[in-house]
Amino acid sequence: MDERQLQEHLDSRFDGLDRKLERVEAKLDNHLERLSRAEASIEWLKGNVKIVTTIILTVAGFLAASLFNILGK
């Protein structure tokens, strides 16, 4: 191989590596985007579970207090 052929061979190999790295980068970007959306959904779900649990406990407490009040009379 002369110098020109060697340079062309190396250039083609580096171009192939660049394409592969770009595909990996695109996959990583997609994965990170999905992961961010999943984390946001989990945070939203945690907040709603806390609110629903609070409401249920409040209603149960109110019903227990009302029942105790009615039975106590």
Buried (B, 14 or more C-beta within 10 A) or exposed (E): EEEEEEEEEEEEEEEEEEEEEEEEEEEEEEEEEEEEEEEEEEEEEEEEEEEEEEEEEEEEEEEEEEEEEEEEE
